[in-house]
Amino acid sequence: MIRENIIMDKKQHSIVIYGGSFDPVHKGHTVIIKNLVNHFDKVIVMPAFMSPHKKDHGYTAPNHRFKMLELALEEEDLLQKSELSSYELDKQTTSYTIETIQHIKTMYPNARLYFCIGSECLSVVNQWKDFEKINTLVTFFVVPRPNFTLLIPPNLNAVIAPFAGLDTSSSLIKALIALNEYHLINQHSRLPDINLHLSSAVLDYIRNQNLYPLHQKIGKLYHKFDFNKKRIPHIIGTIKLAIHLAKLYNVDPHKASLAALLHDIAKYATFVHVKNEKLNIDLNNLHPVIYHAKIGEVITRQLLKIDDADILNSIKFHTTKRADMSSLEKITSLADYLEENRAFDEIEKMREMLYIDLDECMKLIIIDIMNKLESKKKDIYYLTKDAYEFYVSTKVIDN
């Protein structure tokens, strides 16, 4: 449908702008660019200097992000078929879409302009600076993304792309970089999953330039604490679901990715590991049910110098749960329990509830945990009891 509309009006040059932080660029990006090239007369790829929606993120230097884009586009034979613009990077200030569109409009006053977004942006696009003005200057070209609504708001000048995007993100890529580092140390070969998401040239550039040092350090810590490679699919599944839920419930996907990546880092930690790394923690009185979660929180705080309380609590309480958890805590815990590699009775019902109400989903899971512990005649940790009172008993009374 989109292609037909463009072909019908040959007198009006069609240009699409595709922007983003591209930190790093991945195959989800290049697949979209490859499709855009087939649907528009001109494709302008526009890396942002700093997104107004991600000001608190530590961006990789512009020159590195631009170079990675060059490498990825060249590897996919797209460098000559699209225009890689440094306009927003050269400004060296927060990138506002309205300013970029006005700039392109000045350069191509007679062109019909489109702005490419993923369907995950549909719920927030009307919050962009000068949205009403943007909406008159461009037609939004919406690429469907897995598990995100395709309901176009009535006030949005938009069309739906006749192709879909991949289920990937830069937050997932960074986590895979950490797991790839662990894999290289132990297996002397790349993590198989990373090849599905990141071009070889970009991955080599990241390692050679020592980009994403925090994630590379996390990979080395996985090795230090003797993480079992058989659990890697669970970690990847948890990360993927946590990022998706974060985007769905307006939580920072970067934090969700980090919490999910680190939630089981101490799964195989021993007294020897704790002593060797000089972790400030007393293991003598630590209840077995919180053993790896508490050590993981200490590793994150002490060795990685991450002091975000929400991330730390998400790691610390992901097994036991607790009353009145934050959205990030709930997302980390639910993603751990319901990721794609898990299989047990009632799991599909719980997964359906994930996309409706986090608290109701937490209620289902806590009931499941309590039933399993009681059937095995195991002690129930006091924090889990508190969570039951908060999410189950209280909800029953409220209803």
N, C-alpha and C positions, 0 to 999 in steps of 0.2 A: 504493500500500500504506500509506504513512504517513498520507495524507489519510483513508483509510478507518478507520484505527485511531482517529484523532482524532474523526471524526464519530460513530463508534459510541458514544463516551462523552461525551454532551453535558452530563452533570452535573458533569464535571470540566473546569474551564477549562484550556485548553492554552496555555502560554507558552513562547516560545523566546527565548533570549538570544543575541545575535550581537555578539561583542566583537572588538576589534582596535585597533591604533594609528591606523588610518585616516590615514596620513601620506604622501601625501594620500589621501582617499577617491577611488575610481575606479569605473568602470562594472562591474568585476568584483564590487565590493561591492553596488552598487545592483541589479544583476541578481539577486543572491542575496536581498536584502531584498524585492524585488518578488515573488519566488517564495514566500518565507516568509510574506508577508502572505496569500497564497492558501491556506496550509496550516495556519495557527495562529490561535487566537483573539486572541492578543496577541504582538507582536514588539517586543522591547526591544533597541535598538541602543546598545551600551555602549563608547564610546571609552575606551581605557586611558590612565592618566596616564603610566605607564612599565611596559612588559612586563618580567617577570623574566628573559626570554630575550633581551632586547635592551638591557640596561643600558648598554652602551658606545656606543649610537647617540645621535646628537644629535637629539632630538625637536624638531619644530616646536612652538611654544608651544600649550598646551591651548586657549586662546581661538580661535586660528586653525584648529586641527583641528576644533573644535566648529562653527565658522562654516562651514567648507567642507562639513561633513556636512549642515548645515541647507540650504545652497545646492543640494547634489546631490540631497537628498531632495525638496526643493521642486520642482526642475526635473523630477523623475521622478514628481511627484504622489504622493509617499510620506510626506510630512511629517505629514499628518493620519492616515495609515493605520498608522503605527508610533510607538513612543515613543522619543524620543532622550533618553537619560539621561546626566546629568553626574556620577553617583554616584562613579565611579572618579576622574574628573578633580578633583572637589572634595576628595577625600582627600589629593591632592598627595603621594602616596607610591607605591611599587611596587605594581602591581595584581596581586593573586593571585586566581585564578578561584574558589577555595574561599570567599573572603570575599564576593565578589559574589553567588555562588549562595546563600549563607546569608542575605544581605541580602534578596534577592528572595524567598526562601522565607519569611522573616518577614513580608514584605508580602503575600504570596499563599500562605498556609499550605495551602490546599486545592487549589491548582492543580497540574497535572502539568507539570513543568519539563523543558525540552529545552535543550541547549547546542549551538549550531551550530559545526561546524569543517569545514575543508577536508580532503580525503583525504590531503593532504601532511602533516597532523599526526598521522596514525595511528601512525607509527613512534616518536613522542616523547610522546604524550599521557600515557602511564603514568609519565612522569618528572615530571609536574606536582606541585606541592606538594599533599599530602593527596589524592593521586589516588583512593585507595580510598574515601575519604569522598565525594568528588565523584561517583564512580561509583554511589553509592547514592542520591544526591540528584537526579541528572538522568539523562536518556537523551541520549546524544550523537547529534546529527542530522548525519550525515556527507554533505557535498556532494562528489560526484566531481569531481576536477580532472584536466585532460588529462595523460596520461603518469604519473600517480601511482597506486599500487596501491589497490585497493578491498578488500583482505583485512582484515576486521575481526578484531582479536585476540580470542581466545576469552574473555578476562576482561573485555572491554569491553561495557558496557551501551549498545548503539548500534543505530541503524537507518540505512539508506541513503536519502538524499533521492531523490525521483523526478525530479530535474532535475540538470543539471551546471553547474559554474562555468566562467568564462571563463579563457583562458590569458593572464592578466595579473597584475601585482603592483605594489606601491608602488615597489619598486626599479626596475622597468621604467619606471614613470611618471616618476620623477625623471630618468632618462636621457633620456626623450623630451622633458622640459622643457628640457634642455640643447640637444638637437637642434632643438627648436622655436625656441629663442632664435636659434640660428644661421640657421635658415630665415627667420625674420622679418627679420633684418638684411639677408639677401641677396635674398629674394623678396617681402618685404612681404606675406606671407600665412602662415597657420599650416601647420605640418607636417601633411600629410594623415593620417598614422598616429595623431597625438595625439587626433584627434576620435573615433577608435574606442575610446579608453581613458579619456578624461577629459571631463567635462561642460564646456560653454562657460563657464558661470557660475563653476565652480571654477578653470578655467584663467585667466580674467580676474582672479579674486581673487588667485591666486598672483602674477601679474605686477604687479598694483596694490600688493600688500603686500610685494613683493620677497622672497617666500619662496623657499627653496632657493637661496640666493645662490651656493653653490659650483657648482651645476649651471648656473645662469645665466651664471656666469663662464666655465665650460667652453665653453658655446655661443659666447661672444664670442671665445674663443681659437680655436675652430674657424674663425671668420671671419678672425682675424688671420693664421692660417697657411694661408689660401687653400684650405681643404678643398673637394674637388670634390663637389658635391651628388649626383652619380651613384653615389657610394660609400655614401650614407646607408643604402640598404636592407641592405648588408652589415653596417654597424655595428649596425643594429637587430636583424638576425638573430643576430649574435654576442652581443649583450646578452641577448636572449631565451633563447638556448641556455645561456649562462653562468649565468644566474639559475636556470634549471631544474636544471642539473647541481649547482649549489651546494646547492640544497634537497635534492636526491637524495643527495648525499654529505656532508651535514652541514657545509657550508662557509658562511661568512657571505655571504648573497646581496647585501648592500649592497656589500661589497668586490668581489664578482664583477662586479656591475653597473658599478662605477667602473673596474675594470681593463679590462673589455670596451669601455666607452665611450671610454677614453683610449688603447687599444692602437694605434690608427692615427691619432691626432691630428696626428702629424708626417708623415703619408704624403706630403704635397706641400710639406714644408718645404724651404727653400733656404738658401744661405749668407746671403742678404739678410735673411730672416726671423730667423735665429739672431743676426745682428749687431744688427738693429733691437730685438730683445727682450732683448739683452745676456745671452744664455744662456751659462753657464759651461761650455763644451764645446769641445774642439779637433776640428774636422772634418777636418783634414788627413790624419790617420792612421786615419780611421774606415773600416772595411771596408764596402762597399756593402750587404752582406746585413744588417748591423745598423744601417744609417744611420737609418731612421725610427724604429726601436724605441728606440735609445739617445737620440735627440733627444726622443722622446715621454716617456721616463723623466725626462729633465732638465726638460722643461716641467712635468711633474706635480710634481716635487720643488721646483723653483725658483719657478715662477709660481703654482702652486696650493697650495704649502706642505703637500703631503701627504707625510708622512714614514714611512708604513707600508711596511716593507721588503718585505712579501709582495706588496702592490699594485705597488710599483716594479719588483720582479723579474719579476712577471707581464707587465708591459709590455715590459721590457728584453729578455726571452728568448722572447717569443711566436713569433718567426720562426725563430730558430736552434735552439730547445730547448736543454737541457743535462742533464747527469746529475743524478739524484736531485732532480727538481723537486718543489716543494710541491704540495699538492692544488689550491690556487688557481692556481698557475702552469700546471698541467696543464689545468685547466678553461678558463682563458683561451685557451691555445694550441689546445686541441681545439675549442672553440667557434668560434674564428676559422677553423679549417680545415674544419669540418663544418657550419657554419650553413646554414639552409634555402635560401639562394640559390646555394650551390655545387653544381656538377655535374661529376663525372668518374667514370671506371671505379672500381669497388670502393667507392664512397662509402657505399652502403647497408650493406655489410658492416661498415664502420667505425662507422657510426651505430648499428648494432645492438650493437656491442661497447661503445659509450659507456655503455649502461645495465647492463652486466655487470661490467666491470673497466676502470678508467681506465688502468692500466699496460699492459694488453694492447692497448687502443685506441691508446695512445701508440706502442707497438711497431709496429702496423700503419701508422701515419702516418709514422713515421721511416723505415721500409722504403720507403714510397711516395716520400718526399722524396728519399732516397738514389738510388733507381732513376731518378727524373726528372732529377736533377742529373747522374748518370753518363751517361744517354742523350744529354744535351745537352753532354756533355764540359765541365761547369762544375766549378770548384773547390768542394770541400766544406769549409765553415767548421769550425774545430777543435771548437767547442762542439757542433755537430751530430754530429761523429764521437764525441765523448764520450757524447752521448745515445744513439747507436747501440750503443756498447759496453755502456752501462748497461742499456738497455731491451731490446736485441735479443740481443747476444752473450751477456750474462750470463744472460738468461732461457733461452736455448737450452741453456747448460751446466747450469743448475739443473734443467731438465726432463729 
